[in-house]
Amino acid sequence: MGKLRTKSYTLRNGEIVTCRTVSNKIGVSESAARARLNRSDDPKRIYAPFSPVGKKPKKDNLPKDANLEAKAEEARLWKIVMQMGIKKYD
């Protein structure tokens, strides 16, 4: 097999970088680093810190109290609904 080509990108300040060097420096995946390098050649934008926008915690990571409070509220409302049904038809 032939050698893999490693594409180098030249930034505005003259620095030559690869996707792997950028990804190691800022802690993102190589595909994210490649997207940044394709979008801009400004070092400030390339090396900007990673900010997870729109990421929500999984249900397992929610605080236990939040789940207990929601279940207690649901039980309270269900009890009220069932009482309304009994009174209506008696």
N, C-alpha and C positions, 0 to 999 in steps of 0.2 A: 504494500500500500504506500501511497505517497504521503508526504508530510502535510499536516493540517496548516492552513494559513491562519495566522493570528493577525487580525486587522489592528492597525495602530491609528489612533486619532490624535490630531494636533490641535491643542487648545489655543485660545487667543494669546495667551502669555508665552507661547512657544513650547510648552511642555508636551511631550509625547507620551500618551497613556494607552492602555488596553482596557478592555471591559473587566478583565480579572483584577487589575490593579485598582480600578475605581471601586469595584464591588468589595474588595477586601478592605479598602480604606474607609468606606462609609457604612459597610455592613448590610448591603442589599444583595439580591441575587444578580447573577451575571446578565440575565435578560433585562432586569430593571436598569442596570448600569448601561447596557447597550442602548436602551431606549433614551436615556438621558444624553448619551453621547451623540445619538442620531438627531436629537431635538435641538441641541445647542452646543456651542463651543466655548461658552462662558464658564470659566472655572468656578465662579460663585454658584451658578445653577447646577453644575455637575456635582460639586462637593457639598451641596446643601444637605442638611440632616434629613434623614428619613422620617416622615411623619405619617403614621397610619390614619388616614382619613376614612371615616365611615366604618371602621371595624368595630363590631359590637362583641361583647363577651358572650361566650357560649352559655347555654342554659345551665350547664354543669358548674360554670364559674360564678354564677350569681350567688349572692349571699344567702345562706340558709334561711335567715329571718324573712327575707323577701318572699320566698316560696311558702313559708308557713303562714305569713300574713295573708297572702293571696288565697290560700286554701281555706283559712278560717273565714275570710270574707265571703268566699263562694258558698261555704257551708251555711253561713248566716242568711245569705240571700235565698238559698234553696229552701231553707226552713220557712222563711216568710212566704215564698211562693206556694209551698205545700199547704200552709195554713190558710191562705186565701182560697185555694181550691176546695178545701174541706168546708169552709164557712159558706161558700157560694152554693153548694149543692145540698146542704143540710136544711 
